[in-house]
Amino acid sequence: MPGGRISFLAPLPLPTGESALNEGAVSELNDTWLDYGAGWPGVFGNQLVLGGAFKGFLLVAVVMPLVLSPFMSERLFNALSDGFIRNGLYMSATVLIAGLWGVISVHSKRKKVIPTRFHRQRREVCFVPEKKNGEGYEAPVFVPWESLRVWIFETRGVTQYGVQQQYGMGIGYVLPGTNQWVKTEFMTPALPLALAEWEALRGYMEYEINTLDEIQSPLSIREEGDPPWEGAHTIRNAHRRLHRRRRNGEVGWCYTLGWYLYHLLTFWTLPGYLAELETWLLRRSGTKSLPPEMVEWSKPLPKEQWAKPSEELVRLSEEVRRIRQRDPQQSIEEVFAEAYRNQEVVA
């Protein structure tokens, strides 16, 4: 297309050969289903609010008096000292109230978000489209896994800041008998990461991936066995990683001192506990916000009722792996096209 390119990877979810990776879009998974696109509250936002309030107090109540004291008489300084502290408290309270309003606003929006759910035992995907007026949701749409359309895209555009390039992945479905699309798209920092995000979903549905640990980013501070959301454990993990990097010589004393100062100003693990509290509230109300049809559909099935991959998918997947093994440098579009030709399948 003008200014970019779209590559379709499905229907028929064939293996790409890329490593599976989750950059935070997979909010939860278990033996039955995976939720994609909802996300959880983070620690950083709470750090900004608490740190901003504390630093505002220090700026007005401590730093400002130290700067002004050389230019004031002792009598005038003593007369104004209570005012500095009072104004510092006002500043801190203002930042806290503004931050609390922001947190409540984002929390209320998160409560209404319904993720795209992948049910691997049924081999189906559930979309809950938002109404056109933005008030509420339509009835859930259940899409066969092998009919799901998936695409990766790269676009270029000229702005006042120069040429900008964007990458992402989309998943969707055209409702039978209509031209209506049910879809969702997610941006990624690079095109290989869009492929990696898709491979995480495909691998889960094909029983190649079973835990969040298998698809976590090597740059994340989540450790094996941690829950999918952030919390106090996130800050403890970061603390351990800091000391490991310090022992390996990756960071110096200035970086270490700055890390400790930042986390002291943001009240250490308190932002993590606040994130855990918000996550607990979201999880508590999450099932209540899901449509009853989706809740019933999400229940596990007896193993004898599990859906099986089609013969066409199995045959094409084996052909794709054979071609990839023969020529790992070949683009995924060329690999898929060759596999379809070799197996005499029309896309």
C-alpha positions in Angstrom: 0.0 0.0 0.0 1.2 3.6 -0.4 3.7 4.4 2.4 3.8 0.9 3.8 3.3 -2.8 3.5 0.9 -5.4 5.0 1.8 -9.1 5.1 -1.0 -11.6 6.0 0.1 -14.6 8.1 -3.4 -16.2 8.5 -6.0 -17.7 8.0 -4.4 -21.0 8.5 -2.0 -20.1 11.3 1.3 -21.5 10.0 4.5 -21.4 12.0 6.9 -18.5 11.2 10.0 -19.9 12.8 10.5 -16.8 14.9 11.0 -16.8 18.6 7.8 -16.2 20.6 7.7 -13.1 22.8 5.3 -11.1 24.8 5.8 -7.4 25.3 2.9 -7.0 27.8 -0.1 -7.6 25.5 -0.7 -11.1 26.9 -2.4 -10.3 30.2 -3.1 -13.8 31.5 -3.0 -17.4 30.3 -3.8 -20.8 31.8 -4.4 -24.3 30.5 -7.6 -23.4 28.7 -7.5 -19.7 27.5 -5.2 -16.7 26.9 -6.3 -13.1 27.2 -4.7 -10.6 24.8 -4.8 -6.9 24.8 -6.1 -5.9 28.2 -2.8 -5.4 30.2 -2.4 -4.7 33.9 -1.6 -1.6 36.0 2.1 -0.8 36.2 4.4 0.3 39.0 5.8 3.3 37.1 2.6 5.4 37.2 2.4 5.1 41.0 6.1 6.0 41.3 5.4 9.2 39.3 2.6 10.2 41.6 4.3 9.4 44.9 7.6 10.7 43.8 6.1 13.9 42.4 4.3 14.6 45.6 7.4 14.0 47.8 9.7 16.0 45.5 7.2 18.8 45.3 7.3 19.1 49.1 11.1 18.9 49.2 11.3 21.6 46.5 9.1 24.1 48.3 9.8 23.3 52.0 13.6 22.5 51.8 15.2 23.6 48.6 13.6 27.0 48.2 14.4 28.1 51.8 18.0 27.0 51.3 18.3 29.0 48.1 16.6 32.1 49.5 18.2 32.1 53.0 21.4 34.0 51.9 19.3 36.9 50.6 17.0 37.2 53.7 17.5 38.4 57.2 17.4 35.8 60.0 14.2 37.4 61.4 12.4 37.4 58.0 13.5 33.8 57.3 12.2 32.6 60.7 8.9 34.4 60.0 8.5 32.7 56.6 9.7 29.2 57.7 6.2 28.0 58.6 4.9 29.2 55.3 7.5 27.2 53.4 6.4 24.0 55.1 2.7 24.8 54.7 3.1 25.6 51.0 5.1 22.4 50.6 2.3 20.4 52.0 -0.2 22.2 49.7 2.1 21.3 46.7 2.3 17.7 47.8 -1.5 17.5 48.3 -2.2 19.0 44.9 0.1 16.5 43.1 -1.5 13.6 45.1 -5.1 14.7 44.3 -4.2 15.1 40.6 -2.5 11.8 40.5 -5.3 10.0 42.3 -7.8 11.5 39.8 -5.7 10.1 37.0 -5.4 6.7 38.6 -9.2 6.4 39.2 -9.9 7.6 35.6 -7.6 5.0 34.1 -8.9 2.3 36.5 -12.5 2.9 35.5 -11.5 2.6 31.8 -9.6 -0.6 32.5 -12.6 -2.2 34.2 -14.6 -1.8 31.0 -11.9 -3.3 28.7 -12.8 -6.8 27.4 -9.7 -8.6 26.1 -9.6 -10.9 23.0 -9.7 -14.4 24.4 -8.1 -17.4 22.8 -9.6 -20.8 23.8 -7.2 -23.5 22.7 -9.3 -26.5 23.7 -12.1 -25.2 21.5 -9.7 -23.8 18.9 -11.7 -20.6 18.8 -11.1 -16.9 19.5 -13.7 -14.6 21.2 -14.0 -10.9 20.2 -16.4 -8.6 22.0 -16.9 -5.6 19.6 -17.4 -2.2 21.1 -20.6 -0.4 20.1 -20.3 2.3 17.5 -21.3 5.0 19.9 -18.7 3.8 22.4 -21.2 3.0 25.1 -21.0 -0.7 25.9 -20.3 -3.8 23.8 -22.0 -5.9 21.2 -22.7 -9.6 21.5 -19.5 -11.8 21.6 -18.2 -13.1 18.3 -16.7 -16.6 18.3 -14.2 -17.1 15.4 -12.7 -20.5 14.4 -9.0 -20.4 15.1 -8.0 -21.5 11.6 -10.3 -18.8 10.1 -8.7 -15.9 12.1 -7.0 -13.3 9.9 -3.7 -12.1 11.1 -1.4 -9.5 9.6 1.8 -7.5 10.3 2.3 -4.1 8.9 4.9 -1.4 8.5 3.9 2.2 7.6 5.9 5.4 6.9 4.6 8.9 7.2 6.1 12.4 7.0 5.4 14.7 10.0 6.9 18.0 11.2 9.5 15.8 13.0 10.6 14.0 9.8 9.8 10.6 8.4 8.4 8.3 11.1 8.0 4.5 10.7 5.5 2.4 12.6 5.1 -1.4 13.0 2.4 -3.6 14.4 0.3 -6.7 14.3 -3.5 -7.0 13.7 -5.9 -9.8 14.3 -9.5 -9.9 13.1 -12.4 -11.5 11.2 -15.0 -10.6 8.6 -18.4 -11.5 9.8 -20.0 -14.1 7.4 -22.4 -12.5 4.9 -21.3 -8.9 5.7 -18.4 -6.6 5.1 -18.1 -5.9 8.8 -14.7 -6.3 10.4 -14.1 -7.3 14.0 -10.5 -6.6 14.6 -7.8 -5.2 16.9 -4.3 -3.9 16.2 -1.3 -3.4 18.4 1.9 -1.4 17.8 5.3 -2.8 18.3 8.8 -1.2 18.2 10.0 -3.3 15.2 8.6 -5.7 12.7 10.4 -8.8 14.1 8.6 -8.1 17.4 5.2 -8.1 15.6 6.1 -11.6 14.3 7.2 -12.6 17.8 3.9 -11.4 19.3 2.0 -13.5 16.8 4.2 -16.5 17.3 3.4 -16.3 21.1 -0.4 -16.6 20.3 0.1 -19.3 17.7 2.4 -21.3 19.9 -0.1 -21.2 22.8 -3.0 -22.3 20.6 -0.9 -25.2 19.2 0.2 -26.4 22.7 3.8 -25.4 22.0 3.7 -22.7 24.7 2.1 -23.4 28.1 3.4 -20.7 30.5 4.1 -17.0 30.5 7.7 -17.7 31.5 8.3 -19.2 28.0 7.4 -15.9 26.2 8.6 -13.2 28.5 11.1 -10.6 27.2 14.7 -11.1 28.2 14.7 -7.3 29.0 11.7 -7.5 31.4 12.3 -7.6 35.2 9.7 -10.3 35.6 11.3 -13.5 37.0 10.2 -17.1 36.6 7.1 -18.0 38.6 6.0 -14.3 39.0 2.4 -13.4 38.3 1.7 -11.7 35.0 1.1 -8.3 36.7 3.5 -5.9 38.3 3.8 -5.4 42.0 6.2 -5.2 44.9 8.0 -8.3 43.5 8.8 -6.2 40.4 10.8 -3.7 42.5 12.6 -6.5 44.4 13.5 -8.1 41.1 14.9 -4.7 39.9 16.9 -4.5 43.1 18.4 -7.9 42.6 19.2 -7.1 39.0 20.9 -3.9 40.0 23.3 -5.7 42.3 23.9 -8.4 39.7 24.8 -5.8 37.1 27.0 -3.9 39.6 28.9 -7.1 40.3 29.4 -7.7 36.6 30.6 -4.2 36.0 27.7 -3.2 33.8 26.9 -0.1 35.9 28.9 2.1 38.1 28.5 3.7 41.5 26.7 6.8 40.1 24.0 4.7 38.5 23.6 2.7 41.6 23.3 5.8 43.8 20.8 7.3 41.4 18.7 4.1 41.5 18.6 4.1 45.3 17.8 7.8 45.4 14.9 7.4 42.9 13.4 4.5 44.8 13.7 6.2 48.1 11.9 9.3 46.8 9.2 7.0 45.4 8.8 5.2 48.8 10.5 1.9 47.8 8.0 -0.9 47.4 4.8 1.1 48.1 4.1 1.8 44.4 4.3 -2.0 43.9 1.8 -2.7 46.6 -0.6 -0.1 45.2 -0.3 -1.7 41.7 -1.1 -5.1 43.3 -4.2 -3.5 45.0 -5.5 -2.1 41.8 -4.9 -5.4 40.0 -6.8 -7.3 42.8 -9.7 -4.9 42.3 -9.6 -5.4 38.5 -9.5 -9.2 38.8 -12.3 -9.1 41.3 -14.6 -7.2 38.9 -13.2 -8.7 35.7 -15.5 -11.7 35.4 -18.5 -9.5 36.3 -17.8 -7.3 33.3 -17.6 -10.3 30.8 -20.7 -11.2 28.9 -22.3 -14.4 30.2 -21.9 -16.1 26.8 -18.1 -15.5 27.0 -17.9 -16.8 30.6 -19.7 -20.0 29.6 -17.6 -20.4 26.5 -14.4 -20.0 28.5 -15.0 -23.1 30.7 -12.6 -26.0 30.1 -13.7 -29.0 28.1 -13.2 -32.8 28.7 -10.2 -33.9 26.8 -12.2 -36.1 24.5 -14.0 -32.9 23.3 -10.9 -30.9 22.4 -10.9 -29.7 18.8 -8.1 -31.0 16.5 -6.1 -29.1 13.9 -7.2 -29.7 10.3 -5.3 -32.0 8.0 -4.6 -29.1 5.7 -3.0 -27.0 8.5 -0.9 -30.0 9.7 0.3 -30.6 6.1 1.1 -27.0 5.4 2.9 -26.5 8.7 5.2 -29.4 8.0 5.9 -28.0 4.6 6.7 -24.6 6.0 9.1 -26.1 8.6 10.9 -28.1 5.8 11.3 -24.9 3.7 12.6 -22.9 6.6 15.1 -25.6 7.5 16.4 -25.6 3.9 16.7 -21.8 3.7 16.4 -20.0 7.0 17.1 -16.6 5.4 14.1 -16.7 3.1 11.4 -14.2 3.9 8.3 -15.5 5.6 6.0 -14.4 2.7 8.1 -16.4 0.2 8.1 -19.4 2.6 4.3 -19.4 2.9 3.8 -18.8 -0.8 6.1 -21.8 -1.7 4.4 -24.0 0.9 1.0 -23.3 -0.6 2.2 -24.0 -4.1 4.0 -27.2 -3.2 0.9 -28.5 -1.4 -1.4 -27.2 -4.2 -3.5 -25.2 -1.7 -5.2 -22.0 -2.7 -4.8 -19.2 -0.1 
